[in-house]
Amino acid sequence: MHGEEIHVTRKEFDLLAMLMEAPGAVMGRQDIMSRVWDENWFGSTRTLDVHVGSLRSKLGSSEWIETVRGVGYRLTIPAAAHT
């Protein structure tokens, strides 16, 4: 990453923006789904996992977005990013 531009989809951007609102805070799956997709979303919540996986790949590390099992996700800042 290191100053490189990465291209993300609109949903990936919305998801990342939501996580960036409160780094370190756990965002619940249902909260993410209702804000990023729509509270009337009737599809699978698996779409969230797919988008998180895609973002992790584009960010070059799975360390940025941490899975909180049974709850949701949180944005973390890897130690290597501070240097």
mmCIF file of the N, C-alpha and C atoms, coordinates in Angstrom:
data_MODEL
# 
_entry.id   MODEL 
# 
loop_
_atom_site.group_PDB 
_atom_site.id 
_atom_site.type_symbol 
_atom_site.label_atom_id 
_atom_site.label_alt_id 
_atom_site.label_comp_id 
_atom_site.label_asym_id 
_atom_site.label_entity_id 
_atom_site.label_seq_id 
_atom_site.pdbx_PDB_ins_code 
_atom_site.Cartn_x 
_atom_site.Cartn_y 
_atom_site.Cartn_z 
_atom_site.occupancy 
_atom_site.B_iso_or_equiv 
_atom_site.pdbx_formal_charge 
_atom_site.auth_seq_id 
_atom_site.auth_comp_id 
_atom_site.auth_asym_id 
_atom_site.auth_atom_id 
_atom_site.pdbx_PDB_model_num 
ATOM 1   N N  . MET A 1 1  ? 0.837   -1.167  0.000  1.00 0.00 ? 1  MET A N  1 
ATOM 2   C CA . MET A 1 1  ? 0.000   0.000   0.000  1.00 0.00 ? 1  MET A CA 1 
ATOM 3   C C  . MET A 1 1  ? 0.888   1.237   0.000  1.00 0.00 ? 1  MET A C  1 
ATOM 4   N N  . HIS A 1 2  ? 1.449   1.610   1.063  1.00 0.00 ? 2  HIS A N  1 
ATOM 5   C CA . HIS A 1 2  ? 2.436   2.684   1.172  1.00 0.00 ? 2  HIS A CA 1 
ATOM 6   C C  . HIS A 1 2  ? 2.223   3.813   0.174  1.00 0.00 ? 2  HIS A C  1 
ATOM 7   N N  . GLY A 1 3  ? 1.105   4.479   0.251  1.00 0.00 ? 3  GLY A N  1 
ATOM 8   C CA . GLY A 1 3  ? 0.823   5.620   -0.601 1.00 0.00 ? 3  GLY A CA 1 
ATOM 9   C C  . GLY A 1 3  ? 0.267   5.274   -1.970 1.00 0.00 ? 3  GLY A C  1 
ATOM 10  N N  . GLU A 1 4  ? 0.132   4.000   -2.260 1.00 0.00 ? 4  GLU A N  1 
ATOM 11  C CA . GLU A 1 4  ? -0.418  3.586   -3.545 1.00 0.00 ? 4  GLU A CA 1 
ATOM 12  C C  . GLU A 1 4  ? -1.930  3.741   -3.540 1.00 0.00 ? 4  GLU A C  1 
ATOM 13  N N  . GLU A 1 5  ? -2.454  4.104   -4.686 1.00 0.00 ? 5  GLU A N  1 
ATOM 14  C CA . GLU A 1 5  ? -3.907  4.184   -4.832 1.00 0.00 ? 5  GLU A CA 1 
ATOM 15  C C  . GLU A 1 5  ? -4.448  2.787   -5.080 1.00 0.00 ? 5  GLU A C  1 
ATOM 16  N N  . ILE A 1 6  ? -5.522  2.449   -4.395 1.00 0.00 ? 6  ILE A N  1 
ATOM 17  C CA . ILE A 1 6  ? -6.179  1.172   -4.663 1.00 0.00 ? 6  ILE A CA 1 
ATOM 18  C C  . ILE A 1 6  ? -7.591  1.459   -5.155 1.00 0.00 ? 6  ILE A C  1 
ATOM 19  N N  . HIS A 1 7  ? -8.056  0.619   -6.018 1.00 0.00 ? 7  HIS A N  1 
ATOM 20  C CA . HIS A 1 7  ? -9.387  0.790   -6.592 1.00 0.00 ? 7  HIS A CA 1 
ATOM 21  C C  . HIS A 1 7  ? -10.351 -0.148  -5.875 1.00 0.00 ? 7  HIS A C  1 
ATOM 22  N N  . VAL A 1 8  ? -11.436 0.420   -5.396 1.00 0.00 ? 8  VAL A N  1 
ATOM 23  C CA . VAL A 1 8  ? -12.445 -0.357  -4.688 1.00 0.00 ? 8  VAL A CA 1 
ATOM 24  C C  . VAL A 1 8  ? -13.810 -0.093  -5.303 1.00 0.00 ? 8  VAL A C  1 
ATOM 25  N N  . THR A 1 9  ? -14.712 -1.024  -5.089 1.00 0.00 ? 9  THR A N  1 
ATOM 26  C CA . THR A 1 9  ? -16.088 -0.836  -5.552 1.00 0.00 ? 9  THR A CA 1 
ATOM 27  C C  . THR A 1 9  ? -16.804 0.117   -4.594 1.00 0.00 ? 9  THR A C  1 
ATOM 28  N N  . ARG A 1 10 ? -17.974 0.551   -4.965 1.00 0.00 ? 10 ARG A N  1 
ATOM 29  C CA . ARG A 1 10 ? -18.756 1.459   -4.121 1.00 0.00 ? 10 ARG A CA 1 
ATOM 30  C C  . ARG A 1 10 ? -19.077 0.809   -2.769 1.00 0.00 ? 10 ARG A C  1 
ATOM 31  N N  . LYS A 1 11 ? -19.474 -0.442  -2.785 1.00 0.00 ? 11 LYS A N  1 
ATOM 32  C CA . LYS A 1 11 ? -19.809 -1.131  -1.534 1.00 0.00 ? 11 LYS A CA 1 
ATOM 33  C C  . LYS A 1 11 ? -18.567 -1.306  -0.666 1.00 0.00 ? 11 LYS A C  1 
ATOM 34  N N  . GLU A 1 12 ? -17.430 -1.642  -1.286 1.00 0.00 ? 12 GLU A N  1 
ATOM 35  C CA . GLU A 1 12 ? -16.189 -1.762  -0.529 1.00 0.00 ? 12 GLU A CA 1 
ATOM 36  C C  . GLU A 1 12 ? -15.828 -0.427  0.113  1.00 0.00 ? 12 GLU A C  1 
ATOM 37  N N  . PHE A 1 13 ? -16.004 0.642   -0.643 1.00 0.00 ? 13 PHE A N  1 
ATOM 38  C CA . PHE A 1 13 ? -15.730 1.975   -0.109 1.00 0.00 ? 13 PHE A CA 1 
ATOM 39  C C  . PHE A 1 13 ? -16.639 2.284   1.073  1.00 0.00 ? 13 PHE A C  1 
ATOM 40  N N  . ASP A 1 14 ? -17.925 2.040   0.920  1.00 0.00 ? 14 ASP A N  1 
ATOM 41  C CA . ASP A 1 14 ? -18.884 2.302   1.995  1.00 0.00 ? 14 ASP A CA 1 
ATOM 42  C C  . ASP A 1 14 ? -18.563 1.480   3.240  1.00 0.00 ? 14 ASP A C  1 
ATOM 43  N N  . LEU A 1 15 ? -18.192 0.219   3.029  1.00 0.00 ? 15 LEU A N  1 
ATOM 44  C CA . LEU A 1 15 ? -17.831 -0.658  4.138  1.00 0.00 ? 15 LEU A CA 1 
ATOM 45  C C  . LEU A 1 15 ? -16.586 -0.133  4.853  1.00 0.00 ? 15 LEU A C  1 
ATOM 46  N N  . LEU A 1 16 ? -15.566 0.203   4.097  1.00 0.00 ? 16 LEU A N  1 
ATOM 47  C CA . LEU A 1 16 ? -14.335 0.715   4.685  1.00 0.00 ? 16 LEU A CA 1 
ATOM 48  C C  . LEU A 1 16 ? -14.572 2.045   5.390  1.00 0.00 ? 16 LEU A C  1 
ATOM 49  N N  . ALA A 1 17 ? -15.370 2.922   4.794  1.00 0.00 ? 17 ALA A N  1 
ATOM 50  C CA . ALA A 1 17 ? -15.681 4.208   5.417  1.00 0.00 ? 17 ALA A CA 1 
ATOM 51  C C  . ALA A 1 17 ? -16.391 4.004   6.753  1.00 0.00 ? 17 ALA A C  1 
ATOM 52  N N  . MET A 1 18 ? -17.308 3.056   6.809  1.00 0.00 ? 18 MET A N  1 
ATOM 53  C CA . MET A 1 18 ? -18.017 2.784   8.061  1.00 0.00 ? 18 MET A CA 1 
ATOM 54  C C  . MET A 1 18 ? -17.050 2.284   9.128  1.00 0.00 ? 18 MET A C  1 
ATOM 55  N N  . LEU A 1 19 ? -16.166 1.362   8.760  1.00 0.00 ? 19 LEU A N  1 
ATOM 56  C CA . LEU A 1 19 ? -15.197 0.842   9.723  1.00 0.00 ? 19 LEU A CA 1 
ATOM 57  C C  . LEU A 1 19 ? -14.231 1.937   10.188 1.00 0.00 ? 19 LEU A C  1 
ATOM 58  N N  . MET A 1 20 ? -13.927 2.865   9.300  1.00 0.00 ? 20 MET A N  1 
ATOM 59  C CA . MET A 1 20 ? -12.993 3.944   9.634  1.00 0.00 ? 20 MET A CA 1 
ATOM 60  C C  . MET A 1 20 ? -13.610 5.001   10.557 1.00 0.00 ? 20 MET A C  1 
ATOM 61  N N  . GLU A 1 21 ? -14.918 5.000   10.689 1.00 0.00 ? 21 GLU A N  1 
ATOM 62  C CA . GLU A 1 21 ? -15.580 5.960   11.579 1.00 0.00 ? 21 GLU A CA 1 
ATOM 63  C C  . GLU A 1 21 ? -15.120 5.780   13.023 1.00 0.00 ? 21 GLU A C  1 
ATOM 64  N N  . ALA A 1 22 ? -14.822 4.560   13.392 1.00 0.00 ? 22 ALA A N  1 
ATOM 65  C CA . ALA A 1 22 ? -14.419 4.263   14.775 1.00 0.00 ? 22 ALA A CA 1 
ATOM 66  C C  . ALA A 1 22 ? -13.400 3.124   14.774 1.00 0.00 ? 22 ALA A C  1 
ATOM 67  N N  . PRO A 1 23 ? -12.140 3.415   14.401 1.00 0.00 ? 23 PRO A N  1 
ATOM 68  C CA . PRO A 1 23 ? -11.128 2.354   14.390 1.00 0.00 ? 23 PRO A CA 1 
ATOM 69  C C  . PRO A 1 23 ? -11.040 1.664   15.751 1.00 0.00 ? 23 PRO A C  1 
ATOM 70  N N  . GLY A 1 24 ? -10.994 0.361   15.724 1.00 0.00 ? 24 GLY A N  1 
ATOM 71  C CA . GLY A 1 24 ? -10.912 -0.419  16.954 1.00 0.00 ? 24 GLY A CA 1 
ATOM 72  C C  . GLY A 1 24 ? -12.258 -0.819  17.515 1.00 0.00 ? 24 GLY A C  1 
ATOM 73  N N  . ALA A 1 25 ? -13.307 -0.119  17.129 1.00 0.00 ? 25 ALA A N  1 
ATOM 74  C CA . ALA A 1 25 ? -14.653 -0.458  17.614 1.00 0.00 ? 25 ALA A CA 1 
ATOM 75  C C  . ALA A 1 25 ? -15.232 -1.579  16.763 1.00 0.00 ? 25 ALA A C  1 
ATOM 76  N N  . VAL A 1 26 ? -15.907 -2.499  17.414 1.00 0.00 ? 26 VAL A N  1 
ATOM 77  C CA . VAL A 1 26 ? -16.528 -3.613  16.695 1.00 0.00 ? 26 VAL A CA 1 
ATOM 78  C C  . VAL A 1 26 ? -17.849 -3.144  16.099 1.00 0.00 ? 26 VAL A C  1 
ATOM 79  N N  . MET A 1 27 ? -17.997 -3.388  14.803 1.00 0.00 ? 27 MET A N  1 
ATOM 80  C CA . MET A 1 27 ? -19.240 -3.080  14.104 1.00 0.00 ? 27 MET A CA 1 
ATOM 81  C C  . MET A 1 27 ? -19.980 -4.395  13.895 1.00 0.00 ? 27 MET A C  1 
ATOM 82  N N  . GLY A 1 28 ? -21.200 -4.468  14.366 1.00 0.00 ? 28 GLY A N  1 
ATOM 83  C CA . GLY A 1 28 ? -21.995 -5.682  14.233 1.00 0.00 ? 28 GLY A CA 1 
ATOM 84  C C  . GLY A 1 28 ? -22.378 -5.962  12.791 1.00 0.00 ? 28 GLY A C  1 
ATOM 85  N N  . ARG A 1 29 ? -22.461 -7.234  12.462 1.00 0.00 ? 29 ARG A N  1 
ATOM 86  C CA . ARG A 1 29 ? -22.816 -7.628  11.096 1.00 0.00 ? 29 ARG A CA 1 
ATOM 87  C C  . ARG A 1 29 ? -24.129 -6.993  10.646 1.00 0.00 ? 29 ARG A C  1 
ATOM 88  N N  . GLN A 1 30 ? -25.131 -7.039  11.513 1.00 0.00 ? 30 GLN A N  1 
ATOM 89  C CA . GLN A 1 30 ? -26.436 -6.501  11.129 1.00 0.00 ? 30 GLN A CA 1 
ATOM 90  C C  . GLN A 1 30 ? -26.374 -4.993  10.917 1.00 0.00 ? 30 GLN A C  1 
ATOM 91  N N  . ASP A 1 31 ? -25.606 -4.297  11.758 1.00 0.00 ? 31 ASP A N  1 
ATOM 92  C CA . ASP A 1 31 ? -25.441 -2.848  11.586 1.00 0.00 ? 31 ASP A CA 1 
ATOM 93  C C  . ASP A 1 31 ? -24.771 -2.537  10.251 1.00 0.00 ? 31 ASP A C  1 
ATOM 94  N N  . ILE A 1 32 ? -23.732 -3.293  9.940  1.00 0.00 ? 32 ILE A N  1 
ATOM 95  C CA . ILE A 1 32 ? -23.032 -3.085  8.675  1.00 0.00 ? 32 ILE A CA 1 
ATOM 96  C C  . ILE A 1 32 ? -23.972 -3.344  7.504  1.00 0.00 ? 32 ILE A C  1 
ATOM 97  N N  . MET A 1 33 ? -24.688 -4.457  7.569  1.00 0.00 ? 33 MET A N  1 
ATOM 98  C CA . MET A 1 33 ? -25.594 -4.803  6.472  1.00 0.00 ? 33 MET A CA 1 
ATOM 99  C C  . MET A 1 33 ? -26.659 -3.724  6.264  1.00 0.00 ? 33 MET A C  1 
ATOM 100 N N  . SER A 1 34 ? -27.228 -3.231  7.350  1.00 0.00 ? 34 SER A N  1 
ATOM 101 C CA . SER A 1 34 ? -28.302 -2.243  7.192  1.00 0.00 ? 34 SER A CA 1 
ATOM 102 C C  . SER A 1 34 ? -27.781 -0.892  6.706  1.00 0.00 ? 34 SER A C  1 
ATOM 103 N N  . ARG A 1 35 ? -26.560 -0.542  7.091  1.00 0.00 ? 35 ARG A N  1 
ATOM 104 C CA . ARG A 1 35 ? -26.019 0.753   6.650  1.00 0.00 ? 35 ARG A CA 1 
ATOM 105 C C  . ARG A 1 35 ? -25.381 0.700   5.275  1.00 0.00 ? 35 ARG A C  1 
ATOM 106 N N  . VAL A 1 36 ? -24.655 -0.365  4.987  1.00 0.00 ? 36 VAL A N  1 
ATOM 107 C CA . VAL A 1 36 ? -23.932 -0.424  3.717  1.00 0.00 ? 36 VAL A CA 1 
ATOM 108 C C  . VAL A 1 36 ? -24.813 -0.963  2.596  1.00 0.00 ? 36 VAL A C  1 
ATOM 109 N N  . TRP A 1 37 ? -25.614 -1.962  2.885  1.00 0.00 ? 37 TRP A N  1 
ATOM 110 C CA . TRP A 1 37 ? -26.462 -2.528  1.839  1.00 0.00 ? 37 TRP A CA 1 
ATOM 111 C C  . TRP A 1 37 ? -27.850 -1.924  1.882  1.00 0.00 ? 37 TRP A C  1 
ATOM 112 N N  . ASP A 1 38 ? -28.544 -2.047  2.964  1.00 0.00 ? 38 ASP A N  1 
ATOM 113 C CA . ASP A 1 38 ? -29.887 -1.490  3.101  1.00 0.00 ? 38 ASP A CA 1 
ATOM 114 C C  . ASP A 1 38 ? -30.574 -2.289  4.185  1.00 0.00 ? 38 ASP A C  1 
ATOM 115 N N  . GLU A 1 39 ? -31.356 -1.633  4.986  1.00 0.00 ? 39 GLU A N  1 
ATOM 116 C CA . GLU A 1 39 ? -32.031 -2.373  6.051  1.00 0.00 ? 39 GLU A CA 1 
ATOM 117 C C  . GLU A 1 39 ? -33.060 -3.340  5.500  1.00 0.00 ? 39 GLU A C  1 
ATOM 118 N N  . ASN A 1 40 ? -33.413 -3.193  4.232  1.00 0.00 ? 40 ASN A N  1 
ATOM 119 C CA . ASN A 1 40 ? -34.365 -4.105  3.600  1.00 0.00 ? 40 ASN A CA 1 
ATOM 120 C C  . ASN A 1 40 ? -33.675 -5.162  2.749  1.00 0.00 ? 40 ASN A C  1 
ATOM 121 N N  . TRP A 1 41 ? -32.361 -5.343  2.927  1.00 0.00 ? 41 TRP A N  1 
ATOM 122 C CA . TRP A 1 41 ? -31.602 -6.340  2.169  1.00 0.00 ? 41 TRP A CA 1 
ATOM 123 C C  . TRP A 1 41 ? -32.109 -7.733  2.518  1.00 0.00 ? 41 TRP A C  1 
ATOM 124 N N  . PHE A 1 42 ? -32.480 -8.480  1.506  1.00 0.00 ? 42 PHE A N  1 
ATOM 125 C CA . PHE A 1 42 ? -33.006 -9.815  1.739  1.00 0.00 ? 42 PHE A CA 1 
ATOM 126 C C  . PHE A 1 42 ? -32.058 -10.905 1.263  1.00 0.00 ? 42 PHE A C  1 
ATOM 127 N N  . GLY A 1 43 ? -30.898 -10.506 0.740  1.00 0.00 ? 43 GLY A N  1 
ATOM 128 C CA . GLY A 1 43 ? -29.930 -11.495 0.282  1.00 0.00 ? 43 GLY A CA 1 
ATOM 129 C C  . GLY A 1 43 ? -29.164 -12.078 1.451  1.00 0.00 ? 43 GLY A C  1 
ATOM 130 N N  . SER A 1 44 ? -28.202 -12.880 1.119  1.00 0.00 ? 44 SER A N  1 
ATOM 131 C CA . SER A 1 44 ? -27.374 -13.532 2.126  1.00 0.00 ? 44 SER A CA 1 
ATOM 132 C C  . SER A 1 44 ? -26.412 -12.536 2.771  1.00 0.00 ? 44 SER A C  1 
ATOM 133 N N  . THR A 1 45 ? -26.180 -12.691 4.078  1.00 0.00 ? 45 THR A N  1 
ATOM 134 C CA . THR A 1 45 ? -25.183 -11.855 4.737  1.00 0.00 ? 45 THR A CA 1 
ATOM 135 C C  . THR A 1 45 ? -23.778 -12.309 4.345  1.00 0.00 ? 45 THR A C  1 
ATOM 136 N N  . ARG A 1 46 ? -23.702 -13.398 3.624  1.00 0.00 ? 46 ARG A N  1 
ATOM 137 C CA . ARG A 1 46 ? -22.416 -13.892 3.119  1.00 0.00 ? 46 ARG A CA 1 
ATOM 138 C C  . ARG A 1 46 ? -21.773 -12.855 2.201  1.00 0.00 ? 46 ARG A C  1 
ATOM 139 N N  . THR A 1 47 ? -22.587 -12.009 1.587  1.00 0.00 ? 47 THR A N  1 
ATOM 140 C CA . THR A 1 47 ? -22.048 -10.963 0.723  1.00 0.00 ? 47 THR A CA 1 
ATOM 141 C C  . THR A 1 47 ? -21.098 -10.049 1.507  1.00 0.00 ? 47 THR A C  1 
ATOM 142 N N  . LEU A 1 48 ? -21.369 -9.841  2.783  1.00 0.00 ? 48 LEU A N  1 
ATOM 143 C CA . LEU A 1 48 ? -20.479 -9.045  3.633  1.00 0.00 ? 48 LEU A CA 1 
ATOM 144 C C  . LEU A 1 48 ? -19.114 -9.716  3.737  1.00 0.00 ? 48 LEU A C  1 
ATOM 145 N N  . ASP A 1 49 ? -19.096 -11.016 3.958  1.00 0.00 ? 49 ASP A N  1 
ATOM 146 C CA . ASP A 1 49 ? -17.832 -11.753 4.066  1.00 0.00 ? 49 ASP A CA 1 
ATOM 147 C C  . ASP A 1 49 ? -17.035 -11.674 2.767  1.00 0.00 ? 49 ASP A C  1 
ATOM 148 N N  . VAL A 1 50 ? -17.734 -11.744 1.643  1.00 0.00 ? 50 VAL A N  1 
ATOM 149 C CA . VAL A 1 50 ? -17.074 -11.668 0.342  1.00 0.00 ? 50 VAL A CA 1 
ATOM 150 C C  . VAL A 1 50 ? -16.438 -10.290 0.159  1.00 0.00 ? 50 VAL A C  1 
ATOM 151 N N  . HIS A 1 51 ? -17.149 -9.243  0.523  1.00 0.00 ? 51 HIS A N  1 
ATOM 152 C CA . HIS A 1 51 ? -16.619 -7.880  0.384  1.00 0.00 ? 51 HIS A CA 1 
ATOM 153 C C  . HIS A 1 51 ? -15.449 -7.633  1.337  1.00 0.00 ? 51 HIS A C  1 
ATOM 154 N N  . VAL A 1 52 ? -15.538 -8.158  2.545  1.00 0.00 ? 52 VAL A N  1 
ATOM 155 C CA . VAL A 1 52 ? -14.423 -8.030  3.489  1.00 0.00 ? 52 VAL A CA 1 
ATOM 156 C C  . VAL A 1 52 ? -13.199 -8.750  2.927  1.00 0.00 ? 52 VAL A C  1 
ATOM 157 N N  . GLY A 1 53 ? -13.389 -9.937  2.383  1.00 0.00 ? 53 GLY A N  1 
ATOM 158 C CA . GLY A 1 53 ? -12.289 -10.685 1.792  1.00 0.00 ? 53 GLY A CA 1 
ATOM 159 C C  . GLY A 1 53 ? -11.646 -9.931  0.637  1.00 0.00 ? 53 GLY A C  1 
ATOM 160 N N  . SER A 1 54 ? -12.463 -9.320  -0.179 1.00 0.00 ? 54 SER A N  1 
ATOM 161 C CA . SER A 1 54 ? -11.960 -8.546  -1.303 1.00 0.00 ? 54 SER A CA 1 
ATOM 162 C C  . SER A 1 54 ? -11.158 -7.328  -0.819 1.00 0.00 ? 54 SER A C  1 
ATOM 163 N N  . LEU A 1 55 ? -11.688 -6.647  0.189  1.00 0.00 ? 55 LEU A N  1 
ATOM 164 C CA . LEU A 1 55 ? -10.968 -5.500  0.753  1.00 0.00 ? 55 LEU A CA 1 
ATOM 165 C C  . LEU A 1 55 ? -9.643  -5.922  1.365  1.00 0.00 ? 55 LEU A C  1 
ATOM 166 N N  . ARG A 1 56 ? -9.642  -7.003  2.086  1.00 0.00 ? 56 ARG A N  1 
ATOM 167 C CA . ARG A 1 56 ? -8.393  -7.495  2.678  1.00 0.00 ? 56 ARG A CA 1 
ATOM 168 C C  . ARG A 1 56 ? -7.358  -7.746  1.593  1.00 0.00 ? 56 ARG A C  1 
ATOM 169 N N  . SER A 1 57 ? -7.788  -8.345  0.513  1.00 0.00 ? 57 SER A N  1 
ATOM 170 C CA . SER A 1 57 ? -6.885  -8.627  -0.596 1.00 0.00 ? 57 SER A CA 1 
ATOM 171 C C  . SER A 1 57 ? -6.338  -7.331  -1.194 1.00 0.00 ? 57 SER A C  1 
ATOM 172 N N  . LYS A 1 58 ? -7.202  -6.371  -1.400 1.00 0.00 ? 58 LYS A N  1 
ATOM 173 C CA . LYS A 1 58 ? -6.786  -5.098  -1.995 1.00 0.00 ? 58 LYS A CA 1 
ATOM 174 C C  . LYS A 1 58 ? -5.892  -4.289  -1.056 1.00 0.00 ? 58 LYS A C  1 
ATOM 175 N N  . LEU A 1 59 ? -6.123  -4.414  0.246  1.00 0.00 ? 59 LEU A N  1 
ATOM 176 C CA . LEU A 1 59 ? -5.290  -3.703  1.220  1.00 0.00 ? 59 LEU A CA 1 
ATOM 177 C C  . LEU A 1 59 ? -3.947  -4.394  1.418  1.00 0.00 ? 59 LEU A C  1 
ATOM 178 N N  . GLY A 1 60 ? -3.835  -5.614  0.910  1.00 0.00 ? 60 GLY A N  1 
ATOM 179 C CA . GLY A 1 60 ? -2.580  -6.333  0.970  1.00 0.00 ? 60 GLY A CA 1 
ATOM 180 C C  . GLY A 1 60 ? -2.327  -7.070  2.265  1.00 0.00 ? 60 GLY A C  1 
ATOM 181 N N  . SER A 1 61 ? -3.325  -7.094  3.136  1.00 0.00 ? 61 SER A N  1 
ATOM 182 C CA . SER A 1 61 ? -3.156  -7.772  4.411  1.00 0.00 ? 61 SER A CA 1 
ATOM 183 C C  . SER A 1 61 ? -4.513  -8.005  5.041  1.00 0.00 ? 61 SER A C  1 
ATOM 184 N N  . SER A 1 62 ? -4.618  -9.115  5.755  1.00 0.00 ? 62 SER A N  1 
ATOM 185 C CA . SER A 1 62 ? -5.864  -9.375  6.480  1.00 0.00 ? 62 SER A CA 1 
ATOM 186 C C  . SER A 1 62 ? -5.835  -8.702  7.852  1.00 0.00 ? 62 SER A C  1 
ATOM 187 N N  . GLU A 1 63 ? -4.707  -8.071  8.194  1.00 0.00 ? 63 GLU A N  1 
ATOM 188 C CA . GLU A 1 63 ? -4.576  -7.447  9.512  1.00 0.00 ? 63 GLU A CA 1 
ATOM 189 C C  . GLU A 1 63 ? -5.427  -6.186  9.667  1.00 0.00 ? 63 GLU A C  1 
ATOM 190 N N  . TRP A 1 64 ? -5.785  -5.533  8.578  1.00 0.00 ? 64 TRP A N  1 
ATOM 191 C CA . TRP A 1 64 ? -6.525  -4.275  8.657  1.00 0.00 ? 64 TRP A CA 1 
ATOM 192 C C  . TRP A 1 64 ? -7.964  -4.459  9.136  1.00 0.00 ? 64 TRP A C  1 
ATOM 193 N N  . ILE A 1 65 ? -8.598  -5.520  8.696  1.00 0.00 ? 65 ILE A N  1 
ATOM 194 C CA . ILE A 1 65 ? -9.989  -5.764  9.072  1.00 0.00 ? 65 ILE A CA 1 
ATOM 195 C C  . ILE A 1 65 ? -10.028 -7.064  9.852  1.00 0.00 ? 65 ILE A C  1 
ATOM 196 N N  . GLU A 1 66 ? -10.329 -6.947  11.127 1.00 0.00 ? 66 GLU A N  1 
ATOM 197 C CA . GLU A 1 66 ? -10.335 -8.097  12.029 1.00 0.00 ? 66 GLU A CA 1 
ATOM 198 C C  . GLU A 1 66 ? -11.754 -8.640  12.173 1.00 0.00 ? 66 GLU A C  1 
ATOM 199 N N  . THR A 1 67 ? -11.873 -9.944  12.078 1.00 0.00 ? 67 THR A N  1 
ATOM 200 C CA . THR A 1 67 ? -13.149 -10.602 12.322 1.00 0.00 ? 67 THR A CA 1 
ATOM 201 C C  . THR A 1 67 ? -13.322 -10.793 13.817 1.00 0.00 ? 67 THR A C  1 
ATOM 202 N N  . VAL A 1 68 ? -14.454 -10.363 14.339 1.00 0.00 ? 68 VAL A N  1 
ATOM 203 C CA . VAL A 1 68 ? -14.793 -10.616 15.734 1.00 0.00 ? 68 VAL A CA 1 
ATOM 204 C C  . VAL A 1 68 ? -15.882 -11.681 15.682 1.00 0.00 ? 68 VAL A C  1 
ATOM 205 N N  . ARG A 1 69 ? -15.469 -12.876 15.928 1.00 0.00 ? 69 ARG A N  1 
ATOM 206 C CA . ARG A 1 69 ? -16.324 -14.056 15.740 1.00 0.00 ? 69 ARG A CA 1 
ATOM 207 C C  . ARG A 1 69 ? -17.679 -13.919 16.446 1.00 0.00 ? 69 ARG A C  1 
ATOM 208 N N  . GLY A 1 70 ? -18.731 -14.147 15.677 1.00 0.00 ? 70 GLY A N  1 
ATOM 209 C CA . GLY A 1 70 ? -20.080 -14.105 16.216 1.00 0.00 ? 70 GLY A CA 1 
ATOM 210 C C  . GLY A 1 70 ? -20.640 -12.700 16.387 1.00 0.00 ? 70 GLY A C  1 
ATOM 211 N N  . VAL A 1 71 ? -19.831 -11.681 16.067 1.00 0.00 ? 71 VAL A N  1 
ATOM 212 C CA . VAL A 1 71 ? -20.291 -10.301 16.253 1.00 0.00 ? 71 VAL A CA 1 
ATOM 213 C C  . VAL A 1 71 ? -20.225 -9.512  14.959 1.00 0.00 ? 71 VAL A C  1 
ATOM 214 N N  . GLY A 1 72 ? -19.020 -9.358  14.415 1.00 0.00 ? 72 GLY A N  1 
ATOM 215 C CA . GLY A 1 72 ? -18.863 -8.556  13.209 1.00 0.00 ? 72 GLY A CA 1 
ATOM 216 C C  . GLY A 1 72 ? -17.402 -8.312  12.883 1.00 0.00 ? 72 GLY A C  1 
ATOM 217 N N  . TYR A 1 73 ? -17.077 -7.065  12.570 1.00 0.00 ? 73 TYR A N  1 
ATOM 218 C CA . TYR A 1 73 ? -15.732 -6.709  12.147 1.00 0.00 ? 73 TYR A CA 1 
ATOM 219 C C  . TYR A 1 73 ? -15.278 -5.418  12.812 1.00 0.00 ? 73 TYR A C  1 
ATOM 220 N N  . ARG A 1 74 ? -13.965 -5.243  12.836 1.00 0.00 ? 74 ARG A N  1 
ATOM 221 C CA . ARG A 1 74 ? -13.410 -3.977  13.315 1.00 0.00 ? 74 ARG A CA 1 
ATOM 222 C C  . ARG A 1 74 ? -12.178 -3.641  12.491 1.00 0.00 ? 74 ARG A C  1 
ATOM 223 N N  . LEU A 1 75 ? -11.925 -2.343  12.350 1.00 0.00 ? 75 LEU A N  1 
ATOM 224 C CA . LEU A 1 75 ? -10.730 -1.870  11.664 1.00 0.00 ? 75 LEU A CA 1 
ATOM 225 C C  . LEU A 1 75 ? -9.611  -1.781  12.677 1.00 0.00 ? 75 LEU A C  1 
ATOM 226 N N  . THR A 1 76 ? -8.498  -2.390  12.357 1.00 0.00 ? 76 THR A N  1 
ATOM 227 C CA . THR A 1 76 ? -7.314  -2.296  13.207 1.00 0.00 ? 76 THR A CA 1 
ATOM 228 C C  . THR A 1 76 ? -6.181  -1.723  12.377 1.00 0.00 ? 76 THR A C  1 
ATOM 229 N N  . ILE A 1 77 ? -5.221  -1.122  13.043 1.00 0.00 ? 77 ILE A N  1 
ATOM 230 C CA . ILE A 1 77 ? -4.076  -0.580  12.336 1.00 0.00 ? 77 ILE A CA 1 
ATOM 231 C C  . ILE A 1 77 ? -2.864  -1.434  12.701 1.00 0.00 ? 77 ILE A C  1 
ATOM 232 N N  . PRO A 1 78 ? -2.369  -2.204  11.722 1.00 0.00 ? 78 PRO A N  1 
ATOM 233 C CA . PRO A 1 78 ? -1.232  -3.085  12.002 1.00 0.00 ? 78 PRO A CA 1 
ATOM 234 C C  . PRO A 1 78 ? -0.021  -2.302  12.475 1.00 0.00 ? 78 PRO A C  1 
ATOM 235 N N  . ALA A 1 79 ? 0.773   -2.900  13.335 1.00 0.00 ? 79 ALA A N  1 
ATOM 236 C CA . ALA A 1 79 ? 1.970   -2.251  13.869 1.00 0.00 ? 79 ALA A CA 1 
ATOM 237 C C  . ALA A 1 79 ? 2.895   -1.794  12.761 1.00 0.00 ? 79 ALA A C  1 
ATOM 238 N N  . ALA A 1 80 ? 3.002   -2.567  11.687 1.00 0.00 ? 80 ALA A N  1 
ATOM 239 C CA . ALA A 1 80 ? 3.881   -2.213  10.583 1.00 0.00 ? 80 ALA A CA 1 
ATOM 240 C C  . ALA A 1 80 ? 3.451   -0.915  9.892  1.00 0.00 ? 80 ALA A C  1 
ATOM 241 N N  . ALA A 1 81 ? 2.191   -0.553  9.992  1.00 0.00 ? 81 ALA A N  1 
ATOM 242 C CA . ALA A 1 81 ? 1.686   0.658   9.342  1.00 0.00 ? 81 ALA A CA 1 
ATOM 243 C C  . ALA A 1 81 ? 2.137   1.918   10.087 1.00 0.00 ? 81 ALA A C  1 
ATOM 244 N N  . HIS A 1 82 ? 2.534   1.779   11.327 1.00 0.00 ? 82 HIS A N  1 
ATOM 245 C CA . HIS A 1 82 ? 2.974   2.933   12.123 1.00 0.00 ? 82 HIS A CA 1 
ATOM 246 C C  . HIS A 1 82 ? 4.398   3.343   11.797 1.00 0.00 ? 82 HIS A C  1 
ATOM 247 N N  . THR A 1 83 ? 5.132   2.476   11.103 1.00 0.00 ? 83 THR A N  1 
ATOM 248 C CA . THR A 1 83 ? 6.540   2.787   10.806 1.00 0.00 ? 83 THR A CA 1 
ATOM 249 C C  . THR A 1 83 ? 6.703   3.362   9.436  1.00 0.00 ? 83 THR A C  1 
# 
